[in-house]
Amino acid sequence: MESSVTVLVVEDEPLVRMMAAEIFADAGYCVCEAGDALGALSILETRNDIRAVLTDIEMPGNMNGVALAAAIREQWPEIAILVSSGRVFPSEAALPQGVGFLAKPWRIDEVVNRVAELL
């Protein structure tokens, strides 16, 4: 993957977020991180280099990962979005258009390949 592609990892669990960030960095992506949806939106509003977002569905605050995906799709339609959860399994119809879903726990190659497909 070219180093010009930046992935935003949105995950409230610090160890999972750190692991996901490391996986994408090892795959050649630039990575930034947020612990919740509002943090993710703040980052997206200040940067124009983010091409993909991996977000957990269940997060603290009043916006979950599906709502975050919808907000991103509306404001930045060109960004690839992959939502993930180990407890919530939304139907394709429940997700915004073009948003992918990956159940946790995922394998390293699986999460990198799904993001690459969405890009």
C-alpha positions in Angstrom: 0.0 0.0 0.0 1.3 3.4 -0.8 2.3 5.5 2.2 0.0 8.3 1.1 -3.1 6.4 2.2 -4.1 7.3 5.8 -6.5 5.2 7.9 -8.3 6.5 10.9 -8.8 3.8 13.6 -11.8 4.6 15.9 -11.9 2.3 18.9 -12.6 3.0 22.6 -10.6 0.0 23.9 -6.9 1.3 24.0 -5.3 -2.1 23.4 -7.5 -2.9 20.5 -6.9 0.5 19.0 -3.2 0.2 19.4 -3.1 -3.2 17.8 -5.3 -2.1 14.9 -3.1 1.0 14.3 0.0 -1.2 14.4 -1.5 -3.7 11.9 -2.2 -0.8 9.4 1.2 0.8 10.0 2.9 -2.6 9.3 0.9 -2.9 6.1 2.3 0.5 4.9 -0.6 2.8 5.8 -0.3 6.1 7.7 -2.5 5.8 10.8 -4.3 8.2 13.1 -6.4 7.2 16.1 -9.5 8.3 17.9 -11.2 6.9 21.1 -14.7 7.8 20.2 -16.9 9.2 17.4 -16.6 12.8 18.4 -12.8 12.5 18.4 -13.0 10.9 15.0 -15.1 13.7 13.5 -12.8 16.3 15.0 -9.8 14.6 13.3 -11.7 14.4 10.0 -12.6 18.1 10.1 -9.0 19.1 10.4 -7.3 16.6 8.0 -7.9 16.0 4.3 -5.6 13.0 3.9 -7.8 10.3 5.5 -9.0 7.8 2.9 -10.3 5.0 5.2 -11.9 4.6 8.6 -12.1 1.5 10.7 -14.6 2.0 13.6 -15.9 -0.1 16.4 -19.7 -0.1 16.6 -20.1 0.1 20.4 -18.4 3.2 21.8 -19.0 5.6 24.7 -20.9 8.8 24.0 -24.1 9.5 22.1 -22.8 8.3 18.7 -22.0 4.7 17.9 -20.0 3.4 15.0 -22.9 3.0 12.6 -24.0 6.6 13.3 -20.4 7.7 12.8 -20.3 5.9 9.5 -23.5 7.6 8.4 -22.0 11.0 9.3 -18.8 10.3 7.5 -20.6 9.0 4.4 -22.7 12.2 4.3 -19.9 14.7 4.8 -17.0 12.8 3.2 -18.5 10.4 0.7 -15.1 9.4 -0.8 -13.8 7.9 2.5 -13.9 4.1 2.7 -15.6 2.9 5.9 -15.4 -0.5 7.7 -17.4 -1.0 10.9 -16.5 -3.8 13.3 -18.0 -5.5 16.4 -17.9 -8.7 18.4 -21.4 -8.2 19.8 -23.5 -6.2 17.3 -24.0 -7.7 13.8 -25.9 -5.2 11.7 -27.6 -6.2 8.5 -26.3 -4.7 5.2 -29.5 -2.7 5.1 -28.8 -1.2 8.5 -25.4 0.2 7.3 -25.0 3.3 5.1 -24.4 2.7 1.4 -21.0 1.3 0.7 -20.0 0.7 4.3 -18.5 -2.7 5.1 -18.8 -4.8 8.2 -16.3 -7.2 9.8 -17.0 -9.3 12.9 -14.5 -9.3 15.7 -12.2 -11.0 16.4 -10.7 -10.4 12.9 -7.5 -11.8 11.5 -4.7 -9.3 10.6 -4.8 -10.1 6.9 -8.6 -10.0 6.9 -8.9 -6.4 8.2 -6.2 -5.1 6.0 -7.7 -6.8 2.9 -11.3 -5.5 3.7 -10.1 -1.9 3.9 -8.0 -2.3 0.7 -11.2 -3.7 -1.0 -13.2 -0.7 0.1 -10.6 1.8 -1.1 
